[in-house]
Amino acid sequence: MDVRDSGPYLALAARGGRRIVAMGQARTAGEISNAARDLAALWTDDDDVNVRVSYRLPEQVRAAVERARERDAEGRAALDEAAALRREAVRALRADGLTQADMAAVLGVSRQRVQQLVH
């Protein structure tokens, strides 16, 4: 299934509990938000309309994107943990009296990175 063949785009705006459903067009997915905002502004006479766009994706695409986001979060968490462990190692080596140059050599990082971890 081609995402571009999923039919017309629908914009739903709610203001004061009132809902407006209207159809509009955009040439690209990147233009949908602006087109929806313009359309909602026409219907509500309010130029400061908050629009949230959601896309209907094929299940295979949605699942892949969701898994990628999960893996990104796991990766960020792993990097945060690695940095905390390096800071712990630097504190221990510093307590043992090693210089920053020696810590860099022992840890396999640059002296500049050791300076960052010390502070």
C-alpha positions in Angstrom: 0.0 0.0 0.0 1.4 3.4 -0.9 0.9 6.0 1.8 0.2 8.6 -0.8 -2.8 6.6 -2.0 -4.6 6.7 1.3 -7.2 9.2 0.1 -8.1 12.8 1.0 -6.7 14.4 4.2 -9.2 15.2 6.9 -8.7 18.1 9.3 -10.7 18.1 12.6 -10.7 21.2 14.7 -12.3 21.6 18.1 -13.1 25.0 19.6 -15.1 25.4 22.8 -16.3 21.8 22.5 -17.5 22.4 18.9 -16.0 20.1 16.2 -15.6 20.9 12.6 -14.7 18.3 10.0 -13.5 19.5 6.7 -11.4 18.3 3.8 -8.5 20.1 2.3 -5.6 19.4 0.1 -1.8 19.6 0.3 0.8 18.7 -2.2 3.2 17.1 0.3 2.9 15.6 3.8 5.0 18.5 5.1 2.3 21.0 4.0 -0.6 19.2 5.7 -0.2 21.0 9.0 -0.2 24.5 7.4 -3.2 23.6 5.1 -5.1 22.2 8.1 -4.3 25.3 10.2 -5.4 27.6 7.3 -8.6 25.6 6.9 -9.4 25.6 10.6 -8.8 29.3 10.7 -11.3 29.9 7.9 -14.0 27.9 9.8 -13.3 29.4 13.2 -12.3 33.0 12.3 -9.3 32.4 14.6 -5.8 32.7 13.2 -4.2 31.2 16.3 -5.5 27.6 15.8 -3.6 24.7 17.3 -3.5 21.8 14.9 -2.3 18.3 15.5 -1.8 16.1 12.4 -1.8 12.3 12.5 -1.2 10.0 9.6 -2.8 6.7 8.8 0.2 4.5 8.0 0.2 0.9 6.8 0.6 -1.4 9.8 4.0 -2.6 8.7 5.3 1.0 8.5 3.7 2.0 11.8 5.2 -1.0 13.6 8.7 -0.3 12.1 8.5 3.4 13.2 7.4 2.5 16.7 10.2 -0.1 17.0 12.7 2.5 15.7 11.5 5.0 18.4 11.9 2.3 21.1 15.4 1.5 19.9 16.3 5.2 19.8 15.1 5.5 23.5 17.1 2.4 24.5 20.2 3.7 22.7 19.9 7.1 24.5 19.5 5.3 27.8 22.5 3.1 27.1 24.6 6.2 26.2 23.5 7.9 29.4 24.5 4.8 31.4 27.9 4.6 29.7 28.6 8.3 30.5 27.7 7.7 34.1 30.0 4.7 34.3 32.8 6.7 32.7 32.3 9.5 35.3 32.4 6.9 38.1 35.7 5.4 36.7 37.2 8.9 36.4 36.3 9.7 40.0 37.8 6.4 41.2 41.0 7.0 39.2 41.3 10.6 40.4 40.9 9.4 44.0 43.8 7.0 43.3 45.9 10.1 42.3 46.1 9.6 38.5 46.6 12.6 36.3 44.1 13.5 33.6 46.6 12.4 30.9 47.0 9.0 32.7 43.3 8.6 33.1 42.8 9.3 29.4 45.4 6.6 28.5 43.9 4.1 30.8 40.3 4.7 29.7 41.1 5.0 26.0 39.6 8.5 25.7 41.0 11.9 25.0 42.3 14.2 27.7 39.6 16.6 26.8 36.9 13.9 27.4 38.5 13.3 30.8 38.3 17.0 31.6 34.6 16.9 30.7 34.0 13.9 32.9 35.8 15.4 35.8 33.6 18.5 35.8 
